[in-house]
Every structure is written in structure tokens, then in C-alpha cells.
Amino acid sequence: MNMTIEIQQLEDPILKHTSPPATDVLREQLQKVMERYTAEHTALETEYVKLQNAVSTPPKPQSGGCWASGPRLKMRTEM
């Protein structure tokens, strides 16, 4: 996908005058870096979604009832 496009773009200016074995070595190294980047990016994205869900989820009631019910809720809305 994007990795092959980036490899082709990298080959044109930088690897034009290098020998084929060096090109292969650099291609393999770039492939490993891209795989590691993709794995780390996916892990960070997953962690971000978990944290975002944790922040957007309201706290659970402590005593089994609604945490914002009764007279306290009315007082807050009246003020």
C-alpha cells in the first residue's frame, strides 16, 4: 500500500547510483522500519481509543443509586 509507494519514491533520488545488493539491503531495512512503525502506531491508536473511552464514560455509582439524583440535582439546577 503506502509502503510500496514510499519505497519507490525513496529509490529514485537516493538509490539511483548504488549497486543492486545495497538497494536490496536498504529496501529490507526500510521494510522492517515500516513494519515496526505500523505496529507501534496501531498499539498507540488502540491505547488512545481505550483512554478516550475511559474519559467519556461517566463514573459508576458508588452506593448502587444514581450519583446525581435527588435534591442535590435539583439544587444544582436551581442555582
BADREN-28088 format. One record per residue (C-alpha): residue number from 1; residue in three letters; x, y, z. Coordinates in nm, 3 decimals. Layout:
# BADREN-28088
- NUM:ALA:X:Y:Z;
...
This chain:
# BADREN-28088
- 1:MET:0.000:0.000:0.000;
- 2:ASN:0.168:0.321:0.116;
- 3:MET:0.488:0.136:0.197;
- 4:THR:0.549:0.037:-0.166;
- 5:ILE:0.490:0.393:-0.283;
- 6:GLU:0.733:0.528:-0.025;
- 7:ILE:0.994:0.269:-0.122;
- 8:GLN:0.963:0.362:-0.490;
- 9:GLN:0.994:0.733:-0.412;
- 10:LEU:1.299:0.664:-0.197;
- 11:GLU:1.467:0.459:-0.468;
- 12:ASP:1.455:0.730:-0.732;
- 13:PRO:1.675:1.006:-0.585;
- 14:ILE:1.882:0.823:-0.324;
- 15:LEU:1.946:0.474:-0.458;
- 16:LYS:1.993:0.565:-0.823;
- 17:HIS:2.372:0.525:-0.816;
- 18:THR:2.407:0.237:-0.568;
- 19:SER:2.463:-0.125:-0.651;
- 20:PRO:2.165:-0.364:-0.651;
- 21:PRO:2.274:-0.551:-0.334;
- 22:ALA:2.290:-0.222:-0.142;
- 23:THR:1.947:-0.134:-0.276;
- 24:ASP:1.810:-0.468:-0.153;
- 25:VAL:1.964:-0.421:0.191;
- 26:LEU:1.820:-0.071:0.223;
- 27:ARG:1.482:-0.191:0.099;
- 28:GLU:1.478:-0.466:0.364;
- 29:GLN:1.580:-0.220:0.636;
- 30:LEU:1.311:0.024:0.527;
- 31:GLN:1.054:-0.256:0.523;
- 32:LYS:1.147:-0.352:0.881;
- 33:VAL:1.121:0.011:0.994;
- 34:MET:0.781:0.047:0.827;
- 35:GLU:0.655:-0.274:0.990;
- 36:ARG:0.775:-0.158:1.332;
- 37:TYR:0.621:0.186:1.276;
- 38:THR:0.289:0.031:1.173;
- 39:ALA:0.285:-0.196:1.479;
- 40:GLU:0.369:0.089:1.716;
- 41:HIS:0.117:0.319:1.552;
- 42:THR:-0.156:0.055:1.584;
- 43:ALA:-0.071:-0.002:1.951;
- 44:LEU:-0.078:0.373:2.022;
- 45:GLU:-0.407:0.412:1.838;
- 46:THR:-0.559:0.128:2.041;
- 47:GLU:-0.436:0.282:2.367;
- 48:TYR:-0.572:0.623:2.262;
- 49:VAL:-0.917:0.475:2.194;
- 50:LYS:-0.913:0.299:2.533;
- 51:LEU:-0.822:0.621:2.712;
- 52:GLN:-1.078:0.821:2.517;
- 53:ASN:-1.349:0.569:2.607;
- 54:ALA:-1.244:0.577:2.973;
- 55:VAL:-1.267:0.956:2.982;
- 56:SER:-1.601:0.976:2.802;
- 57:THR:-1.765:0.708:3.021;
- 58:PRO:-1.938:0.860:3.326;
- 59:PRO:-1.835:0.728:3.667;
- 60:LYS:-2.032:0.437:3.808;
- 61:PRO:-2.245:0.499:4.118;
- 62:GLN:-2.078:0.409:4.448;
- 63:SER:-2.387:0.318:4.650;
- 64:GLY:-2.595:0.149:4.384;
- 65:GLY:-2.807:0.455:4.310;
- 66:CYS:-2.774:0.734:4.061;
- 67:TRP:-2.478:0.955:4.156;
- 68:ALA:-2.660:1.275:4.057;
- 69:SER:-3.015:1.218:4.175;
- 70:GLY:-3.249:1.358:4.434;
- 71:PRO:-3.237:1.702:4.598;
- 72:ARG:-2.871:1.762:4.507;
- 73:LEU:-2.961:1.753:4.140;
- 74:LYS:-3.247:1.996:4.197;
- 75:MET:-3.021:2.232:4.392;
- 76:ARG:-2.766:2.232:4.115;
- 77:THR:-3.024:2.314:3.851;
- 78:GLU:-3.183:2.590:4.062;
- 79:MET:-2.852:2.770:4.127;
